[in-house]
């Protein structure tokens, strides 16, 4: 199991101090001690440099083969939009829009509808970028294209390829364009289908909602309960629906591993080894933070903190990205900091991002860390690390891309 992650030898907490020239402390220790304003400035510079590398390696005006946010060109566009939000550099917005245009063409016949892996994000990001550019004609075009997306009857319910992922795209548009952009009755119909499917496999006595993805009853953020429940908590639920969500999450807490980690699926309750956003404590922790915020139940906050402890101890993964890497795991601490204001969670986010800043490139070059099957992508590679670095400049506003809103 330990071959999946680096031992976390960083101190549980380090007081910030001004670093003097000639300090004998190692480079990571100096980063952890650095005042946050100086640290975030260094991350910002590194994030912007990485953004340029990602653009060169994934775009340069070439034909789009993979349009998705997960591993393709749209992830680069999303990173550019993040950079634009931070710096208000219109060159970033212009290039973002150009890449979305290419992705629009490449995805025009795609049957995938979601935000992370489907056409939903192409139309949604295209509309949001058009709004920021003041191009009302283009905004109307992408909104019209979004509303043309048809949901197949056999669509699953999970986040990456299912109804929850399409629902996220609807909520993304409403957040960034304006409430009601996607009407409440349309969103309600999607929500109803998710609950209808979940009740078929769920049992009121134990777990009211349950879902399958290729025959597996997954628990994690990417394909299972955590991801579906997370998106549902962003919509207005009836009292009975809210209770179903609450009791589903409390069932997950009840049947977590003694370590505080979570199984990847119902069928895999004896293998406590995955500490990823996609499977395990990190994705579940983000969902529990949302539950604590929505329901005001201390049990959810306590469980989120316990899951974060698993991430702190076993979350320095030998991968760099968002889906199953250190970058994604860092958002657990940012989410808890945003909810609680506890500076120790911000320190832990600082520690994980500092580890990446200080060591990721060296570890990847030496073969001790996996750069991702798509090494410049948003979810698997350094695109996600760049996004995290830029997000760290305003930790109260940081959100896991494609998951938190």
ZASEKOL-987423 format. One line per 4 residues: number of its first residue (from 1); their letters; for each residue x, y, z of C-alpha. Coordinates in steps of 0.2 Angstrom, whole numbers. Layout:
N
NUM = a = X:Y:Z | ...
END
This chain:
405
1 = xxxx = 0:0:0 | 14:12:4 | 20:11:-14 | 5:22:-18
5 = xxxx = 11:37:-8 | 26:46:-1 | 28:46:18 | 22:63:25
9 = xxxx = 37:69:35 | 31:87:35 | 27:94:53 | 9:95:58
13 = xxxx = 10:114:59 | 23:127:56 | 22:145:62 | 26:157:48
17 = xxxx = 41:168:49 | 52:179:38 | 66:169:31 | 83:176:32
21 = xxxx = 96:174:19 | 108:160:21 | 95:149:31 | 101:131:33
25 = xxxx = 84:124:32 | 80:114:17 | 69:122:3 | 53:113:8
29 = xxxx = 54:119:26 | 58:136:20 | 42:136:10 | 32:130:25
33 = xxxx = 38:144:35 | 36:157:23 | 22:170:26 | 7:165:16
37 = xxxx = 7:181:5 | 25:177:-1 | 21:159:-3 | 5:162:-13
41 = xxxx = 15:174:-24 | 28:161:-28 | 14:148:-32 | 6:161:-43
45 = xxxx = 22:163:-53 | 24:145:-55 | 6:142:-60 | 7:155:-73
49 = xxxx = 23:147:-80 | 15:130:-80 | 0:137:-89 | 11:143:-103
53 = xxxx = 19:125:-104 | 2:117:-104 | -4:128:-119 | 12:125:-129
57 = xxxx = 10:106:-126 | -8:104:-129 | -14:117:-141 | -3:128:-152
61 = xxxx = -18:129:-165 | -18:110:-168 | -33:99:-172 | -42:93:-156
65 = xxxx = -43:74:-154 | -48:74:-136 | -60:88:-132 | -64:84:-114
69 = xxxx = -61:93:-98 | -53:78:-90 | -39:74:-102 | -41:85:-117
73 = xxxx = -40:102:-124 | -55:109:-114 | -45:107:-98 | -32:119:-106
77 = xxxx = -46:131:-109 | -53:129:-91 | -35:133:-85 | -34:148:-96
81 = xxxx = -51:154:-89 | -44:152:-72 | -29:163:-76 | -40:176:-84
85 = xxxx = -51:177:-68 | -35:179:-58 | -26:192:-69 | -39:199:-81
89 = xxxx = -28:196:-95 | -39:196:-111 | -26:186:-120 | -30:171:-109
93 = xxxx = -49:174:-112 | -47:175:-131 | -36:159:-132 | -49:150:-120
97 = xxxx = -63:155:-132 | -53:149:-147 | -50:132:-139 | -68:130:-134
101 = xxxx = -73:134:-152 | -61:120:-158 | -69:108:-145 | -86:113:-150
105 = xxxx = -82:106:-168 | -74:91:-161 | -88:87:-149 | -103:90:-160
109 = xxxx = -107:72:-163 | -102:66:-145 | -115:56:-135 | -107:61:-119
113 = xxxx = -116:75:-110 | -107:78:-94 | -96:92:-88 | -80:83:-85
117 = xxxx = -80:71:-99 | -94:77:-111 | -101:91:-122 | -110:99:-107
121 = xxxx = -94:108:-102 | -90:114:-120 | -106:123:-121 | -106:129:-103
125 = xxxx = -88:135:-103 | -91:143:-120 | -106:152:-114 | -97:159:-99
129 = xxxx = -81:164:-108 | -93:173:-121 | -101:182:-107 | -85:189:-100
133 = xxxx = -80:194:-117 | -96:204:-120 | -101:193:-135 | -119:191:-133
137 = xxxx = -121:182:-150 | -109:169:-145 | -117:168:-128 | -134:164:-136
141 = xxxx = -126:151:-148 | -118:141:-134 | -134:142:-123 | -144:136:-138
145 = xxxx = -132:122:-141 | -132:117:-122 | -151:116:-123 | -150:105:-138
149 = xxxx = -141:91:-128 | -152:76:-126 | -150:64:-111 | -152:46:-117
153 = xxxx = -164:35:-107 | -151:23:-102 | -139:36:-96 | -131:31:-79
157 = xxxx = -131:43:-64 | -113:45:-59 | -102:61:-61 | -90:58:-76
161 = xxxx = -103:51:-89 | -120:52:-81 | -134:63:-75 | -125:70:-60
165 = xxxx = -111:76:-72 | -124:84:-84 | -133:92:-68 | -117:100:-63
169 = xxxx = -115:108:-80 | -133:115:-78 | -128:122:-61 | -111:129:-68
173 = xxxx = -121:139:-80 | -133:146:-67 | -119:151:-56 | -109:160:-69
177 = xxxx = -123:166:-81 | -137:169:-69 | -150:159:-59 | -163:153:-71
181 = xxxx = -152:151:-86 | -156:133:-85 | -174:133:-78 | -178:125:-62
185 = xxxx = -191:113:-69 | -178:106:-81 | -166:104:-67 | -179:96:-57
189 = xxxx = -183:83:-70 | -165:78:-70 | -165:77:-51 | -181:66:-51
193 = xxxx = -173:54:-63 | -157:52:-51 | -168:49:-36 | -179:37:-46
197 = xxxx = -164:26:-51 | -156:28:-33 | -171:21:-25 | -172:5:-35
201 = xxxx = -155:-1:-28 | -157:8:-11 | -165:1:5 | -173:13:17
205 = xxxx = -167:3:32 | -149:5:28 | -145:16:13 | -159:24:4
209 = xxxx = -150:28:-12 | -138:17:-22 | -132:17:-40 | -122:6:-52
213 = xxxx = -109:9:-64 | -104:-6:-75 | -111:-18:-62 | -101:-10:-48
217 = xxxx = -110:0:-33 | -96:13:-32 | -94:25:-17 | -82:38:-23
221 = xxxx = -83:55:-32 | -80:50:-50 | -93:36:-52 | -102:33:-36
225 = xxxx = -112:39:-21 | -100:53:-15 | -101:62:-32 | -119:60:-35
229 = xxxx = -124:66:-17 | -112:81:-19 | -121:87:-35 | -138:84:-27
233 = xxxx = -134:95:-12 | -132:110:-24 | -151:110:-29 | -166:113:-19
237 = xxxx = -172:96:-12 | -189:92:-4 | -188:87:14 | -189:69:10
241 = xxxx = -176:70:-3 | -164:79:9 | -167:65:22 | -163:52:9
245 = xxxx = -146:61:5 | -142:63:23 | -145:45:27 | -136:39:12
249 = xxxx = -120:49:18 | -123:43:36 | -123:25:30 | -106:28:21
253 = xxxx = -99:35:37 | -105:20:47 | -97:8:35 | -80:17:32
257 = xxxx = -64:8:36 | -57:8:54 | -43:20:47 | -56:33:42
261 = xxxx = -54:29:23 | -69:24:12 | -71:9:1 | -71:12:-18
265 = xxxx = -87:1:-19 | -99:-10:-10 | -90:-25:-17 | -73:-19:-11
269 = xxxx = -75:-17:7 | -59:-26:13 | -46:-16:2 | -41:0:11
273 = xxxx = -29:7:-1 | -36:21:-12 | -34:38:-6 | -39:48:-22
277 = xxxx = -52:61:-26 | -60:47:-38 | -60:33:-25 | -58:35:-6
281 = xxxx = -57:48:7 | -53:64:-3 | -68:64:-14 | -80:58:1
285 = xxxx = -72:72:12 | -77:86:0 | -95:79:-1 | -95:78:18
289 = xxxx = -89:96:19 | -104:101:8 | -116:91:19 | -110:100:34
293 = xxxx = -113:116:26 | -130:112:19 | -137:102:34 | -128:110:48
297 = xxxx = -125:92:56 | -109:91:66 | -108:72:62 | -103:77:44
301 = xxxx = -90:89:49 | -82:77:61 | -82:64:48 | -74:76:35
305 = xxxx = -61:80:47 | -57:62:50 | -56:59:32 | -44:74:30
309 = xxxx = -33:65:43 | -32:50:31 | -27:62:17 | -14:71:27
313 = xxxx = -6:54:32 | -8:44:15 | -12:57:2 | 5:63:-4
317 = xxxx = 2:51:-19 | 15:47:-32 | 5:56:-45 | 3:74:-48
321 = xxxx = -15:77:-55 | -32:81:-48 | -41:64:-51 | -29:53:-42
325 = xxxx = -14:64:-37 | -8:76:-24 | -16:91:-33 | -33:84:-30
329 = xxxx = -30:79:-12 | -25:97:-8 | -43:103:-11 | -49:93:5
333 = xxxx = -39:105:16 | -45:120:6 | -63:115:8 | -62:113:26
337 = xxxx = -52:129:28 | -66:138:19 | -80:130:30 | -71:132:47
341 = xxxx = -58:146:45 | -46:134:54 | -28:140:49 | -22:122:52
345 = xxxx = -31:116:37 | -24:131:26 | -7:126:32 | -10:108:26
349 = xxxx = -15:114:9 | 1:125:9 | 11:109:14 | 4:99:0
353 = xxxx = 5:112:-13 | 23:117:-6 | 28:98:-8 | 22:99:-27
357 = xxxx = 31:116:-30 | 47:110:-22 | 48:92:-28 | 36:87:-41
361 = xxxx = 47:91:-57 | 62:82:-49 | 52:67:-44 | 44:65:-61
365 = xxxx = 60:67:-70 | 68:54:-59 | 54:42:-62 | 48:42:-43
369 = xxxx = 32:51:-47 | 20:48:-61 | 16:63:-72 | 0:56:-79
373 = xxxx = -5:46:-94 | -9:63:-101 | 5:73:-93 | -2:91:-97
377 = xxxx = -20:88:-94 | -31:95:-81 | -36:80:-72 | -21:69:-74
381 = xxxx = -6:80:-76 | 2:97:-72 | -13:106:-79 | -21:102:-63
385 = xxxx = -6:107:-53 | -6:124:-62 | -24:126:-58 | -21:122:-39
389 = xxxx = -7:134:-38 | -18:148:-45 | -32:143:-34 | -21:144:-19
393 = xxxx = -19:163:-21 | -36:165:-15 | -40:150:-4 | -57:156:2
397 = xxxx = -63:155:-16 | -54:139:-21 | -65:126:-28 | -60:108:-35
401 = xxxx = -63:111:-54 | -78:101:-60 | -84:96:-43 | -86:110:-31
405 = x = -96:126:-36
END
